[in-house]
Amino acid sequence: MTPMKTISVLIALTALAISGRAPAQDIVIQPVKINTPGNSEIAPLLEDSVLYFISNRRTNLLVTYLNQDDELLYHVFTAPLQADGTLGKTTLFAPPDQPRYNAGSLTFSANGSQMIATHNKSNKTTTRKTRDQSNPLSLYAAEKKDKGWHGYEQLQLNIPLGSSIGHPSLSEDGRFLFFVSDMETGEGATDIYVSEKNGGKWGTPRNIGSHINTSGRELFPFIHPSGKLYFSSDAHNESGGLNIYYIDWKDTKANPVELPIPINSTSNDFSCFISDDEKWGYFASDRNGDDDIFRFSMPQVGCSDPQEIVEDNYCFTFFENGPFKSDTLPYIYRWDFGDGQNAIGLEVDHCFPGPGKYHINLNVVDTLLNEDLFSVASYDLNLERTSQIWFEAPDTIQTYQPIHLKAHPRELEGLSSEPVYWWSFGDGETRIGKNIDYQYKKAGNYQIICSTTLTDGRIICYYRNITIFDSQED
C-alpha cells in the first residue's frame, strides 16, 4: 500500500524558515532633557512637532497653589521637537481663555483645529490655609483661531455629579473620544470610557468593557491611528504597578498585550505616545525615583529571505496494488482512517480533520460472509502543522479598507514567553505587535511580512502576497 501524500505533508517536515542569525536587538530608551529633579513630568503627546506634557514644577515663585493632596498643581508645558530628535526649550502652555487652575492631559483633532483638555470644574484656589475638598476634573474643548486657543467649553457627557473625567484621546477620524473616569458604576477605581460623536454632539459614555477595565486602575488611553488602543493599568498582571498595554478595543475576546521590556519595568510605567509607524514614542516612568518622560525607539528587524505561508491541507489519496482486482471476486478493500471514517475501494481520497496521530488499517473483506479475511496494512500516520508564523489576510482588498492581522506561532521552538512581532507592508510602512489593523493607501501588489526574533538571536519571517485596487475604480 502506497499513500500519495499532498505537498503539505512534505512541507511539514522541513525546518524553520530562518532569515539569518543576528545579534539580539534591544529597544532603546533614554530620559529626555525636559525632566526636572524632584518634580513629575508625565502624559507626553506629540502634536505638530511639539511635545506637550504635564508637570507639577513650580510656575510662580510668589504664589503657591496646591491640589487636595498638598501637591503643586499640574500645568501643561511644551517643548519643540528638533531635527535631531531632541527637545528644545520648555515653555508653559497657558492660553488666556483656558480654565485658570489644574491642567491635565489633552488631545488634538487630526487636523489640529480642536483641542480637548483636562481641567478642574471649579476655578477656586487651594492653598495651605484654604482647601477645597471637592473639585472634580472635567473635559473642555477649545478651537484654534489666529494661532491661539479660544472658546473653552465644558463637554456635556452626561457624567454623574461628583465624578471626575480626564485623560482624553480622540480617534483619528474624530468619531470616538476615549477618557478615564472614577464613576461608581465602573469596574474598578478608574475605568476607560468611550463616547461616540453623532450630529455634532457626544453621546452618553459607555464603559469600554471588562476585557480592558479591571478592579484596579486603567489610565491614560491613547488611541493610535492603526486602531490599537494603548493604555496603562495596574491590574492586568500580578506586579501591582502600572504597565502599558495595547489592545484591539473593539474585539471583546482579545487580551491586552503588554509592551515589552524595557518600556515596561518593575516600576510604574504609564502614559504613552506612539508614532504613526510605531517605531518610536514617549512614555512616563518612576524608575529613576521621580515621574520622568522617556523616549524609546524600536529595533528594526531585517528579513532577507522571508518564506511564504503554507496552507496546511490534510488530504491524501490512498491506493493499493493488490491481487484482488477482478470484479467477479467477492472481495473488497476497506480502509479505516483512525478518525471514525472509513472507505471502500482500491483507490480512495480522504481528508483528515486536522493535525494528530491516526492509525490506518487496510483490510480485505469477503462480501459474501461479511468478514475481514486478512489485514493488508496497519500503520500510524502522524500529521503535524507546518512550523511558521501564521496570519490570515485577503488576497485582494480595496484601498483604505481595514485589514486585521493577528500573528499565531505554529509549532515554533525557541520563542520567548512574550515574543515581539514586526510587520512590513511592502509600501515602506512597518508596525509592531501581535494584533495589527492596517490600511493601504495606494493600489498595487504588496508583500505582508511578519517577523520575530528567537531566543538565540535568529530571525524568522513569513509572508503573504496581497493585491490592492483603488476603491475609486469601477
N, C-alpha and C positions, 0 to 999 in steps of 0.2 A: 504494500500500500504506500503510495507516494502522495502526500498532500501538496497542492500547488498553493504556496503562500503568496499573499499580496505584499506589495513593497513595504507596507508599514511595519511588518514583522522584521524585515531586514534592517530598516532604519532604527528600530527599537534596540537593536544590538550594537549600534555604533556608539562611540564615546561622545562626551560632551563637546559642543561646538565652542572651541576656545579661540578667542581673538588673539591672545598672546599673553605672555607673562609680564606684568607690570608691577612696580612697587606700589604699596598701598598708598592711596591718595587721601589726604586729610582735608576736612573742612577747616578753613582758616577763619579765625575770629580775632578781633582786636578791639579794645575800647577806643571810642572816639574822643577827640580832644576837647569837646564841649562839656565833658563831665567835670563837676566841681566837688572837691573834698567835703564830706560831711553833709551833702545835700542829695536829693533824689532827682534823677533825670530819667524819665520813662515815656512810654507811648510815642515812639518815633513814627513819623508819617512823612513821606516824600511827596511833594506836590510842586510841579513846575520847577524842578531843580532846586527846591528849597526844602530843608528838613525842618519840620515842625515837631516840637516835643514839649512836654510839660515838666516843670521843675518847681521845687519849693525854695529855691535860693532867694535870698533877700533882694527886694527890688526898691525898697525905700528905707533909708537909714534913719529917718526921723520918726516914722510911724510903723508899728508892727501890728499886723492883723494875723489872727490865729484861727485855725479850724476848731471843731469841737474836741479834738484830741490834743489841744495845746501845741499844735504844729503850725509852722508857717504855711500860709495859703499857697496853693499851686497857681502858676500862671503859665501861659503859652509863650514859648520862645522860638525863634527861627535862626537857622544858620544856612548860608548858601552852600550848595554842593559845587565844588570847584572841579576843574577839568581833570585834575589828577586823582579825583575820588575822595579827597579830604574835604573837611568842612571849614568854612570861613568864620568870620566874627559873629558871635551870638548877639541877637537883638530881641528885646521884649516885644511880643506881638500883642498890641493893645489897641484895636480900633476904637475910636471915640464913642461909637454907638453901642458897644458891647456891654452886657451886664457888668457892674463895677468890680465884683469880687470873684471868689474862687472860680478859676477857669480850668476845665479839664480837657480831655482828648477831643479831637474833632475829625471831620471827614469832609471831602470835597466831591462835587459832581464831576463827571468825566470831562466836561468842557471847562471846568474851573470857575464857573459863574455863580455857583451856590456853595455855601458852607453850612454845615450843621455842627454846632459846638456844645460842649457840656458846661453848664454854669449852675450856681445856686439859684433857686427860685427867688430868694429874698436878697435884697441889697443891704440888709442890716449887717453891721460890722460886729466882729467878735474880738475882744481884747482880753487881757488877763483879768480885767476888772468887770467886764460885762460879757456874758456868753449866751448866745442863742442856742438852745439845746435842740432845736428842730429846724433845720434849714435844708430840706432835701434838694437833690440835684435834678435838673431837667435839661431838655434839649432845646436849643434855639437855632433858628435858621436865619441866615443873612445873605444878601445879594451883593455881588461885586459891581460897583459903579464908580467910574472915574478913578480906577486903580485903588479904590478903597472899599471897605465893607460897611454896608449900611442896612437899616431896616430890620434889626434883630427882632424876631418874633418867636415866642414860645410855641413849640409844636403841640398841637392838640391831638393827643394819642390815647385818650380815654384810659388814663392811668389812675389806680386807686389813690385817694387822698393820703398823703404822707409817705408814699413810695418814691424812691429815687430812681432815675434813669440816667444812663450815661454811656460812654464808650461807643459812640455811633460809628457805623460803617455803611456807606452807600454802595450798592451794586453798580457795575459799570453802566448799565442801561438806565439807572436811576429809579428802577421799579421797586426795589426792595431796600428797606432800611433795617439794619441789624443793630441791636443795642443790648445793654445789660440792665437788669432791674432787680430790686430786692422785694418784689411783690410777694405777699404771703401765699399766694396760690402757686408759687414756683416749686421746683423740685428740691431746692436747697437754699443756701444763704443768698446767692445771687445766680440768676439764670440768664441765658441769652434768649432774646425775643426777636421777632421779625414783624415788620409792618409793611403791607403792600400798598402802593400808590394807585389809586383809581380816580379818574376825573379830577386830578389835581389835589386830591385830599388823601391823607394817610389813613389806612384802615385800622381797625382795632388790632392791637398787637396780639400775636399768638406765641405761646411757648414753642421753641424750636424743636422740642421733643426730648424724651428720656434717653435716646441714643447719644445725645450730646450733653444735656444737663444732668447733673448728679445731685447727691445730697450735700455736696461741698460747694465750692465757688467756681463758677465759669465767668471769665472776664475777657475783655479786650478782643471782641470779634473783629476779624479783618477779612472781608470778602474779596477774594482775588479775581482778576479778570478771567482766569481759567474756569471759574465756578467753584473752586475749592474754598471752604470756609476755614480760616486759621483762627485759633482761639487759645486761651490759657485756662488751665484747670488744675485744681489740687486734689482731685478725687478719681482720676481715671487710672491711677496706679497706686501702689502702696507706699510711695515715698513720703507722702504727706505735704510736699511742697508743690509750688506751681511749676507746670511744664507747658510747653507749646505743642499743640496738635493741629492736624488738619483733617477734614472730612468732606465728603460729598453730602452736604446738609440735606439734600432732597431725598437721599437714599436712607430710609429708616432702618434698613438692615445692615448698613455699613457700620464699621467700628472706627473710632478715631485713630489716626496714625500719629505716633509721637515723633517729632523731629529728632534726628539723630544727635548723638554726642559729637562735638562739644557744644552744640547750640543748647541742648538740654543738659543739665548737670544735677548734682545733688543739692544745689542751691535753688532759690526761686528764680525761674526764667519765664518771662511773660511779655506781652505786648509787642507784636512784631509788625514790620512792614516787609513785604516780599516783592521784589522786582517782577515786572511782567513776564520775563523769561525764566524766573525762579533761579537765576544763577547767583544772586546776592541779595542782601537785605540788611535790616537792622532789627535788633531786639533789645530788651532790657533784662538785667540780671543783678542780683545782690551778691554774686560770687566773690566780689572783692571787698565786701563789707558794707558798701552803700549801694543804692539803686543806681546803676550806671547803664548807659547805652553802648552796645557793641555793634560793630559791623561784621557781617560774615560773608564769605564767598564760597561757593560750592566747587568742588573739583570737577573738571570736565573729562569724562571718561571717553577715551578714544576707542573706536571699534573698527579695525582694519578689514575684518573678514566676517561679517555677520552671516548667520545661517538662516535659511528660510524656515518658517514654522511648518511643522509636519502635521497634517490632519490624520490622526490615528484612525485606522479602519481595520476592524477585526473580522473581516470577511475572507473566506477561503473556498477553494474548490478542492474537494476530496474525490479521488478516484482509485480504482483497484483493477489491476490486470490479473484477474483470476481465471481458473479453469472453467467456471460455470457461466458460459456466455450464451448458451442455447436457450431460445425462448420456450423450447419444449420441455426443458428440465424444470422440476418443481422446486427450484431453489432461488432464493433472493439474497441480496446483501442488505443488512440492516445496520445503520450507523447510530450509535449513541454518543452524543457530544458532551455529556457531563454537565449540561446546563438545563436539563429537563426536556431537551428536544431530541428528536431522532428523525432519520430519513432513510428511504429505501432506494437502492439503485447502485449501479456500478460507478456512476459519477454524480456527485451531489454538490450543491452550493449551500454554505451555511455561514451565518453571521453571528458571532458571539456577542453577548450584551455589553462586554467591556473587558478591561484587564482582569486577570485572575488565572488560577490553575485549574485546568479542565482535564478530566480523564476521558480519553477517546477509546471506544470499543467498536470493532467491526466484526460482526458475526454472520455466518452463513445459516440461513433459516430454511427448513423444509416446510413449504407452504401446505403440503397435504396433511402433515402431522402437527403443523404449527409449533415446531420445536426448533431450538438452536442446535444445529449439527456440530459446529465447532467454531472456535474463535480464529479469525484471520489476523487480527492485530489488536493490541492493547497497550496504550502508552499515555503519558501525561503531556499536555501541551500548556506551556507556561506563557501567557500573553502579558506583556508589560507596556506601560505608556512610554512614549519617546521622551528621553531626557531633554528638556528645553524650558525656556520661559514662554509660557503660553499666554496669548492675549487674543481677543477677538476684535475684528474690525471689518467694516463693509468693503466689498470690492470697489464699489463706486459710490460717490456721495456728492451732493452739491456744495458749492462754496457757502461758507457761513453756517452750514448745518452742523450742529454739535456732534462730536464723536466721543463716546465714553469708552475709555480704555482701562483695563484692570489687569495687572500682572499676576500670573499664577505660576509659581515654580513647580515644575512637574519632574519628579524623580531626580532632582538635583542634589548632589552631595557637595559639602564644603561651603554651604551658605551660612552666614551669621544668623543669629536668632531674629534680628530685625534688619533684613537686607534693604539697601537703598537702591532704587531703580532710577536709571537715567533714560530719558526718551529723546529721540531725534526724529524730526518730521520731514526731513529732506528739503525744507524750504528755508533753512537757516535758523529755525526756532528749536529750542530744547526745553524740556521740563524735567522735574524730579518728583518722584512719588510713586506709590503703588497704584493709586487711582488718579486718572487724568481725564479732564474734559478739554477738548481742543476743537478749533475751527480753522479750516483752511480758507485763506482769503483770495487765492488765485487758482485758476484751473490748471491742470497738469497731471503728470504721473509722478508719484512720490513713493518713498520707502519709509515706513514707520519702523524705527529700530528701538528695541528695549534692551538695555544692558544693565549688568550688575557686576560687582566685584566679589570673588570668592575670598574666603578667609586666608588663603595662601597667596593672594595678590593677583590671581588670574582673572581676566575679564571675559565674561561670556555675553554674547549678544545675538538676538534673533529678530527677524523682520517679517513684515507683511507688505505687499505692494498694494497701493490704493490709487484709484483714478478719481480726480476731482474735476467736475464740469461746472461751468458757470451757471449759476441759478437764473441769470437773465436771459440765457439762450433758450430758444424754443426746442 
